[in-house]
Amino acid sequence: MIRFGYADTPFGQIHHASCGTGEPVLLLHQTPRSWDEYREVLPLLGRTRRAIAMDTLGFGNSARPPEHSIETYAAGVLALMDALGLPRAAVAGHHTGGVIAVETAARAPDRVTALVLSSTPMVDPDGRRRRAGHSSIDAVREQSDGSHLGELWSRRAPYYPWPLLTRFVRDALTVLPEVERGHEAVAAYRMEERVGLVRCPVLVVGATDDPFAFPELERLAAALPHSTQAVVKGGVIPLEHQAAEFAALVTDFLDGQARKTG
């Protein structure tokens, strides 16, 4: 059973969904999604641990942050851990969530026991240059005739089948007109200055049909010398498409780390 809650933090209330008991793992979504990105994964991870999928500050039902930056989002992760009484936790993130996970581990290496970075970009000078030349995929302007709904749908249609596309559009509409703020935060982040501060074991997961992040898998892994790699074949969005495979990778990785430290 998925349980929902709000935690009081210095940023305001942070919304989260959880399953299971035991060692905690925090799940961070891409933007402009919400905890719902982990709807299929949560019960699977919850079989063996306490899995918590939070809404990033500024998205879903969480409070709006004072500024949209990776640093602020990561501060929100740590604030939720404080509010839930979690001195330490594993952290898993997908796309934007992976970048937030890196910053969380960099600023609080004593609190993050392990990282799972799913389809996570390497945001170094080369990565920032590539992003500077790309148009904003979700930046639509609200129109009185509702045409922006179709535009948002059509822009994402190549990457989401329609049942999941409905869930994506619902999440995106929740944060209009700030739907692109998470992507802008990623583009401004100086990951190359932060990855060296990560001290915990890292699993880097790539999805072969992801045109945005999969080409950067090797670059990201190279920047994290304590990392291992795993590949999910097919599926641009493995959290929903191949939830069982993704959850098994995360579970095996975290169980392996527990055996090493236990």
C-alpha positions as CSV (number, residue, x, y, z in Angstrom):
1,M,0.0,0.0,0.0
2,I,1.3,3.5,-0.9
3,R,0.9,6.0,2.0
4,F,1.0,9.7,1.5
5,G,2.1,12.5,3.8
6,Y,3.3,16.0,4.2
7,A,6.4,17.0,6.2
8,D,6.9,20.4,7.7
9,T,10.3,21.8,6.8
10,P,12.0,25.3,6.7
11,F,10.9,25.5,3.0
12,G,7.3,24.7,3.8
13,Q,5.5,21.4,3.5
14,I,7.1,18.6,1.3
15,H,4.7,16.0,0.0
16,H,5.9,12.4,-0.2
17,A,4.6,8.9,-0.9
18,S,6.1,5.8,0.8
19,C,5.9,2.0,0.9
20,G,7.4,-0.6,3.2
21,T,9.7,-0.6,6.3
22,G,13.4,-1.0,7.0
23,E,16.4,0.8,5.6
24,P,15.3,4.0,3.8
25,V,15.8,4.9,0.2
26,L,14.7,8.3,-1.1
27,L,13.4,8.5,-4.7
28,L,13.8,11.7,-6.7
29,H,11.8,12.3,-9.8
30,Q,12.7,14.1,-13.1
31,T,11.1,17.5,-13.8
32,P,8.4,18.5,-14.3
33,R,7.1,15.2,-12.9
34,S,6.2,14.3,-9.3
35,W,6.3,11.3,-7.0
36,D,4.0,9.6,-9.5
37,E,6.9,8.8,-11.6
38,Y,7.7,6.1,-9.0
39,R,4.1,4.7,-8.8
40,E,5.1,1.3,-10.1
41,V,8.5,1.2,-8.5
42,L,7.5,2.1,-4.9
43,P,5.7,-1.1,-4.0
44,L,8.5,-3.2,-5.4
45,L,11.2,-1.5,-3.5
46,G,8.9,-1.4,-0.5
47,R,9.0,-5.2,-0.2
48,T,12.4,-5.1,1.4
49,R,13.0,-1.4,2.6
50,R,11.3,1.9,3.3
51,A,10.9,3.5,-0.1
52,I,10.0,7.2,-0.1
53,A,9.2,9.1,-3.3
54,M,9.2,12.9,-2.6
55,D,7.8,15.7,-4.6
56,T,10.8,18.0,-5.3
57,L,10.4,21.5,-4.0
58,G,8.4,23.5,-6.6
59,F,6.8,20.4,-8.2
60,G,3.9,18.1,-7.4
61,N,2.3,19.1,-4.1
62,S,5.5,20.4,-2.4
63,A,6.0,24.0,-1.4
64,R,7.5,26.4,-4.0
65,P,11.2,27.1,-3.2
66,P,12.8,30.5,-2.8
67,E,14.7,29.8,-6.0
68,H,14.9,27.0,-8.6
69,S,18.3,25.6,-8.3
70,I,19.8,22.1,-7.9
71,E,21.3,23.3,-4.6
72,T,17.9,24.4,-3.3
73,Y,16.3,21.2,-4.4
74,A,19.0,19.2,-2.6
75,A,18.5,21.2,0.5
76,G,14.9,20.2,0.3
77,V,15.9,16.5,0.2
78,L,18.0,16.9,3.4
79,A,15.2,18.9,5.0
80,L,12.7,16.1,4.4
81,M,15.2,13.6,5.9
82,D,15.4,15.8,9.0
83,A,11.6,16.0,9.2
84,L,11.2,12.2,8.8
85,G,13.9,11.5,11.4
86,L,16.3,9.9,8.9
87,P,19.9,10.5,9.8
88,R,21.1,8.5,6.8
89,A,19.5,7.1,3.6
90,A,20.3,5.8,0.2
91,V,19.2,8.1,-2.6
92,A,18.0,7.3,-6.1
93,G,17.2,9.8,-8.8
94,H,16.1,9.8,-12.4
95,H,17.1,12.5,-14.9
96,T,16.8,15.8,-12.9
97,G,16.4,13.7,-9.8
98,G,19.8,12.1,-10.4
99,V,21.5,15.6,-10.6
100,I,19.7,16.5,-7.3
101,A,21.0,13.2,-5.8
102,V,24.6,14.1,-6.8
103,E,24.3,17.4,-5.0
104,T,22.7,15.9,-2.0
105,A,25.5,13.4,-1.6
106,A,28.1,16.1,-2.3
107,R,26.8,18.4,0.4
108,A,26.1,15.7,3.0
109,P,28.4,12.8,2.3
110,D,27.9,11.5,5.9
111,R,24.2,11.2,5.3
112,V,23.9,9.5,1.9
113,T,24.8,5.8,2.1
114,A,24.5,4.9,-1.6
115,L,23.5,6.6,-4.8
116,V,21.5,5.3,-7.8
117,L,21.7,7.6,-10.8
118,S,19.2,6.7,-13.5
119,S,19.5,8.4,-16.9
120,T,21.4,11.2,-15.3
121,P,23.2,13.7,-17.4
122,M,26.8,14.8,-16.8
123,V,26.5,18.6,-16.5
124,D,30.0,19.8,-17.1
125,P,31.1,22.6,-19.5
126,D,30.4,20.4,-22.5
127,G,27.0,19.4,-21.2
128,R,26.1,23.0,-20.5
129,R,27.1,24.1,-24.0
130,R,24.9,21.4,-25.5
131,R,22.0,22.4,-23.4
132,A,22.4,26.1,-24.3
133,G,21.7,25.2,-28.0
134,H,18.6,23.3,-27.4
135,S,15.1,24.7,-27.2
136,S,13.0,24.2,-24.1
137,I,10.9,21.1,-24.6
138,D,8.1,21.9,-22.2
139,A,8.1,25.7,-22.4
140,V,4.5,26.3,-23.6
141,R,2.6,29.5,-23.1
142,E,-0.9,29.2,-21.7
143,Q,-3.6,30.1,-24.3
144,S,-7.2,30.9,-23.7
145,D,-8.3,28.3,-26.3
146,G,-6.4,25.6,-24.6
147,S,-4.0,25.0,-27.5
148,H,-1.1,24.8,-25.1
149,L,-2.4,21.5,-23.9
150,G,-2.0,20.0,-27.3
151,E,1.4,21.5,-27.8
152,L,2.6,20.1,-24.5
153,W,1.2,16.7,-25.5
154,S,2.8,16.7,-28.9
155,R,6.2,17.8,-27.7
156,R,6.4,14.8,-25.4
157,A,4.6,12.3,-27.5
158,P,7.8,10.9,-29.1
159,Y,9.1,9.8,-25.7
160,Y,5.9,8.8,-23.8
161,P,3.2,6.3,-24.9
162,W,-0.2,7.8,-24.4
163,P,-1.2,6.2,-21.1
164,L,1.9,7.5,-19.4
165,L,1.8,10.8,-21.4
166,T,-1.5,11.6,-19.6
167,R,0.4,11.3,-16.3
168,F,3.2,13.5,-17.6
169,V,0.9,16.2,-18.8
170,R,-1.0,16.2,-15.5
171,D,2.2,16.8,-13.6
172,A,3.4,19.5,-16.0
173,L,0.1,21.4,-15.8
174,T,0.5,21.4,-12.0
175,V,3.5,23.7,-12.2
176,L,2.7,25.9,-15.2
177,P,4.1,28.5,-16.0
178,E,7.2,27.2,-14.2
179,V,7.3,24.0,-16.1
180,E,10.9,24.5,-17.4
181,R,12.5,25.7,-14.2
182,G,13.9,22.3,-13.3
183,H,15.6,22.0,-16.7
184,E,17.0,25.5,-16.3
185,A,18.4,24.5,-12.9
186,V,20.1,21.5,-14.4
187,A,21.6,23.6,-17.2
188,A,23.1,26.0,-14.7
189,Y,24.5,23.4,-12.4
190,R,28.3,22.9,-12.2
191,M,28.4,19.2,-11.6
192,E,32.1,18.9,-12.4
193,E,32.8,20.9,-9.2
194,R,30.7,18.6,-7.1
195,V,31.0,15.0,-8.2
196,G,34.4,14.7,-6.5
197,L,32.8,15.2,-3.2
198,V,30.6,12.1,-3.5
199,R,32.0,9.5,-1.2
200,C,29.4,6.7,-1.2
201,P,29.1,3.8,-3.7
202,V,27.2,4.7,-6.9
203,L,25.2,2.7,-9.4
204,V,24.9,4.5,-12.8
205,V,21.9,3.2,-14.8
206,G,21.3,3.9,-18.4
207,A,18.3,3.2,-20.7
208,T,19.3,2.4,-24.2
209,D,16.4,4.2,-25.9
210,D,16.9,7.4,-23.9
211,P,18.3,9.9,-26.5
212,F,19.1,12.5,-23.9
213,A,21.0,10.8,-21.1
214,F,22.2,7.4,-22.5
215,P,25.0,8.9,-24.6
216,E,26.4,10.5,-21.4
217,L,26.5,7.2,-19.3
218,E,30.2,6.6,-19.8
219,R,31.1,10.3,-19.0
220,L,29.1,10.3,-15.8
221,A,30.6,7.0,-14.7
222,A,34.1,8.1,-15.4
223,A,33.5,11.1,-13.1
224,L,32.5,8.8,-10.3
225,P,35.4,6.4,-9.8
226,H,33.5,4.4,-7.2
227,S,30.7,3.7,-9.5
228,T,29.4,0.6,-11.3
229,Q,27.1,0.6,-14.3
230,A,23.9,-1.2,-15.4
231,V,21.9,-0.9,-18.6
232,V,18.2,-1.3,-19.1
233,K,17.5,-2.3,-22.7
234,G,14.8,-0.3,-24.4
235,G,12.4,2.1,-22.8
236,V,13.1,5.8,-22.6
237,I,11.4,5.9,-19.2
238,P,12.3,2.7,-17.4
239,L,10.7,3.7,-14.1
240,E,7.2,3.1,-15.6
241,H,8.1,0.9,-18.6
242,Q,10.3,-1.6,-16.8
243,A,9.6,-1.0,-13.2
244,A,10.4,-4.6,-12.2
245,E,13.8,-4.5,-13.9
246,F,14.7,-1.1,-12.5
247,A,13.6,-2.1,-8.9
248,A,15.6,-5.3,-9.1
249,L,18.7,-3.4,-10.1
250,V,18.2,-1.0,-7.2
251,T,17.5,-3.7,-4.7
252,D,20.5,-5.9,-5.7
253,F,22.8,-2.9,-5.5
254,L,21.6,-1.7,-2.1
255,D,21.5,-5.3,-0.8
256,G,25.1,-5.8,-2.0
257,Q,26.2,-2.6,-0.2
258,A,24.5,-3.7,3.0
259,R,26.4,-7.0,2.9
260,K,29.7,-5.2,2.5
261,T,29.1,-2.9,5.4
262,G,27.3,-5.5,7.6
